[in-house]
């Protein structure tokens, strides 16, 4: 009897424990995972000397008749070729747009009131072609809504201040909202601020890159990190505008990858756009389709 009663009691306690733990498992959403990545230090597992693979001695094939090492010469040639190809590949996101835009850094770029103004090819007037009164600075302000068509949504805003000196300021803020499976609600803020440089410019293409800071904020506090940004605007034909951005960096203890691409239709100062946004902190991916409006000044 006692054994049977003890067995029932243990079974009952086990069921209670499982049922108690289930809501907690489902209560943790994507935004909570982002917080954990940002605020929990991650330790890399060190590799002991015993587990490290030993380097094998290099074989030397000598040609005794000529007194030279052909294999080492070939290795050196292939090595140089590899590093040259790697260098041009890594730097291609910079020099390829410069070549395409035919930007020799000898001319100053000015801004019209808005893209395609008075039949312009895009959103920049390159000296000495200045048919209208030029502006030495420009402002882009956008507002957007993004959703994954499930439980996650985002409201974002971004302002870009650009100048004829090629330097500018880029900043954005995003409010994230998530409906949890338990019926609860989670929310947080993210954003960045960057000093950017327009490294490639023409009337139909402007590309920028820069450095700055990422941030995350909620009721528990605020966390910061480093950011590298790269992106630009393409004006293929009136009234189309294609824009893309890439951010790589950190927030707190987490690594950040943020990419987005939009296609818009321009009318006067306003552009209506749709696109896709990808935001990843460590292993947590926050993705969504977006739509919004951008104003050009």
C-alpha positions in Angstrom: 0.0 0.0 0.0 2.7 2.4 1.0 4.7 1.7 -2.2 1.6 2.2 -4.3 0.8 5.5 -2.5 4.3 6.7 -2.9 4.3 5.8 -6.6 1.1 7.8 -7.1 2.5 10.7 -5.2 5.7 10.8 -7.3 3.6 10.5 -10.5 1.4 13.4 -9.4 4.3 15.6 -8.5 6.0 14.8 -11.8 2.9 15.8 -13.8 2.6 19.0 -11.8 6.2 19.8 -12.5 5.8 19.3 -16.2 2.7 21.3 -16.4 4.3 24.1 -14.5 7.3 24.2 -16.8 5.3 24.2 -20.1 4.1 27.8 -19.8 7.6 29.0 -19.1 8.9 27.2 -22.2 6.4 28.8 -24.4 6.6 32.2 -22.6 10.0 32.9 -24.0 9.7 34.5 -27.3 12.2 35.9 -29.9 12.6 39.2 -28.2 13.5 37.4 -25.0 16.1 35.4 -26.9 17.6 38.6 -28.2 17.9 40.0 -24.7 19.7 36.9 -23.5 22.2 37.1 -26.4 22.8 40.7 -25.7 23.1 40.5 -21.9 24.6 37.0 -21.3 28.4 36.7 -21.8 29.4 34.0 -24.2 32.6 32.1 -23.5 34.5 30.5 -26.3 35.7 27.0 -25.5 39.4 27.0 -25.5 41.2 24.3 -27.4 43.8 22.5 -25.4 47.2 21.9 -26.8 46.5 18.1 -26.7 43.6 18.4 -29.1 45.2 20.8 -31.5 46.2 19.2 -34.7 49.9 18.9 -35.2 51.4 20.6 -38.1 52.9 18.2 -40.5 56.3 19.0 -41.7 56.4 20.4 -45.2 57.8 18.1 -47.9 60.5 19.5 -49.9 61.0 18.2 -53.4 64.3 19.3 -54.7 65.5 19.1 -58.2 69.1 18.2 -57.6 70.1 18.7 -61.2 69.2 22.4 -61.1 69.5 23.1 -57.4 66.1 24.7 -57.1 62.8 24.0 -55.4 60.0 24.1 -58.0 57.3 23.1 -55.6 58.0 26.0 -53.2 58.1 28.4 -56.2 54.7 27.2 -57.3 53.3 27.5 -53.8 54.6 31.1 -53.6 53.0 31.9 -57.0 49.7 30.4 -56.1 49.8 32.1 -52.7 50.3 35.5 -54.2 47.5 34.9 -56.7 45.2 33.8 -53.9 45.9 36.9 -51.7 45.5 39.3 -54.7 42.1 37.7 -55.6 41.1 37.8 -51.9 42.0 41.5 -51.7 40.1 42.5 -54.8 37.2 40.3 -53.7 37.0 41.8 -50.2 37.3 45.4 -51.5 35.0 45.0 -54.4 32.0 46.4 -52.5 33.9 49.7 -52.6 35.8 49.9 -55.9 33.1 48.3 -58.1 30.4 51.0 -57.3 33.1 53.7 -57.8 33.9 52.3 -61.2 30.2 51.9 -62.1 29.4 55.5 -61.0 32.5 56.8 -62.9 33.4 58.7 -59.7 36.9 60.2 -59.9 36.5 62.4 -56.8 37.2 65.5 -58.8 33.6 66.9 -59.0 31.3 68.1 -56.3 27.8 66.6 -56.0 24.8 68.8 -55.2 21.2 67.8 -54.4 17.9 68.7 -56.2 14.7 69.1 -54.2 13.7 65.5 -54.8 14.7 62.6 -57.1 14.0 62.9 -60.8 13.2 66.6 -60.4 12.7 68.3 -63.8 13.7 65.2 -65.7 16.9 64.5 -63.8 18.4 61.0 -64.0 18.3 60.5 -60.2 19.1 62.4 -57.0 22.3 64.2 -57.6 23.7 67.0 -59.7 27.4 66.6 -60.5 29.4 69.8 -61.0 29.6 71.4 -63.6 26.1 70.2 -64.6 23.9 72.4 -62.4 20.7 73.3 -64.3 18.9 74.4 -61.1 19.7 76.1 -57.9 21.8 73.4 -56.1 21.5 72.4 -52.4 24.6 71.5 -50.4 22.8 69.2 -48.1 19.9 66.8 -48.2 17.6 65.0 -45.7 15.9 61.6 -46.1 13.2 60.7 -43.5 11.4 57.4 -43.6 8.7 55.7 -41.5 7.8 52.0 -41.9 5.9 49.0 -40.6 7.2 45.5 -40.7 5.6 42.1 -39.8 6.3 38.4 -40.0 2.6 37.8 -40.4 2.6 35.9 -37.1 3.4 37.3 -33.7 6.2 39.8 -34.4 5.9 43.3 -35.7 8.1 46.4 -35.9 7.6 50.2 -36.3 10.7 51.9 -37.6 12.0 55.4 -38.4 15.2 56.6 -40.0 16.8 60.0 -40.8 19.8 60.5 -43.1 21.5 63.9 -43.2 23.8 64.1 -46.3 26.1 66.8 -47.5 28.1 67.9 -50.6 31.3 67.1 -48.6 30.3 63.4 -48.8 30.0 63.1 -45.1 26.7 62.7 -43.3 24.9 61.3 -40.3 22.6 58.2 -40.4 20.4 57.3 -37.4 17.4 55.0 -36.9 15.1 53.6 -34.2 12.8 50.6 -34.1 10.0 49.5 -31.8 9.6 45.8 -31.7 6.4 44.1 -30.4 5.7 40.4 -29.9 2.6 38.5 -28.9 3.6 35.6 -26.7 1.9 32.1 -26.9 0.8 32.5 -23.2 -1.2 35.6 -24.1 1.4 38.0 -22.8 3.1 40.8 -24.7 6.8 41.7 -25.1 8.5 44.8 -26.5 11.8 46.5 -26.8 13.7 49.2 -28.8 16.7 48.9 -31.1 18.5 51.4 -33.2 21.8 52.8 -34.4 23.7 56.0 -35.2 26.5 56.3 -37.7 28.9 58.8 -39.3 28.8 57.9 -43.0 30.9 58.8 -46.1 29.5 58.8 -49.6 32.3 56.9 -51.4 30.6 56.6 -54.8 28.3 59.2 -56.4 26.7 59.9 -59.7 23.3 61.3 -60.7 21.7 57.8 -60.6 23.7 56.1 -57.8 24.9 57.0 -54.3 26.7 54.6 -52.0 27.7 55.2 -48.4 29.6 53.4 -45.7 30.5 54.4 -42.1 31.0 53.5 -38.5 28.8 54.1 -35.4 27.0 52.5 -32.5 24.1 50.0 -32.1 21.8 50.1 -29.1 19.0 48.1 -27.4 16.7 49.5 -24.8 13.9 48.1 -22.6 12.6 48.3 -19.0 15.7 46.5 -17.7 18.2 49.0 -19.2 20.2 49.9 -22.2 23.0 48.1 -24.1 25.4 49.4 -26.7 27.7 48.0 -29.3 29.8 48.8 -32.4 28.3 49.1 -35.9 29.7 49.1 -39.5 27.1 50.2 -42.1 27.1 50.0 -45.9 24.3 50.9 -48.3 23.0 53.2 -50.9 20.3 54.3 -53.3 19.9 53.4 -57.0 17.7 55.3 -59.4 17.2 53.1 -62.5 14.4 55.1 -64.1 11.7 57.6 -63.1 9.9 56.9 -60.8 11.7 53.8 -59.4 14.0 53.9 -56.4 15.9 50.8 -55.1 17.7 51.0 -51.7 19.7 48.5 -49.7 21.5 48.6 -46.4 23.8 46.2 -44.4 24.8 46.6 -40.8 27.4 44.4 -39.1 28.4 44.8 -35.5 27.6 44.0 -31.9 25.1 44.8 -29.2 26.3 44.1 -25.7 27.6 40.5 -25.8 25.8 39.6 -29.0 26.8 39.9 -32.6 24.5 41.7 -35.1 23.7 41.2 -38.8 21.1 43.5 -40.2 20.2 43.7 -43.9 17.3 45.2 -45.8 16.2 46.0 -49.4 13.3 48.0 -50.7 11.8 49.1 -54.0 9.8 52.3 -54.1 7.8 54.6 -56.4 8.7 58.3 -56.3 6.3 61.2 -56.6 7.5 64.7 -55.9 9.1 64.5 -52.4 7.4 61.3 -51.3 8.4 57.7 -52.0 6.2 54.7 -51.2 8.2 51.5 -50.8 7.9 47.8 -50.0 10.7 45.4 -49.1 12.2 42.8 -46.8 14.1 43.2 -43.5 16.4 40.7 -41.8 17.7 41.3 -38.3 19.8 38.7 -36.5 21.4 38.8 -33.0 23.6 35.7 -32.6 21.2 32.9 -33.5 17.9 34.7 -33.2 16.5 35.9 -36.5 13.8 38.6 -36.6 12.5 38.9 -40.2 9.6 40.6 -41.8 8.1 42.2 -44.9 7.9 45.9 -44.7 6.1 48.9 -46.3 6.5 52.6 -45.6 7.0 56.1 -46.9 10.2 58.2 -47.3 10.3 61.9 -47.7 13.2 63.7 -49.5 14.2 67.2 -48.6 
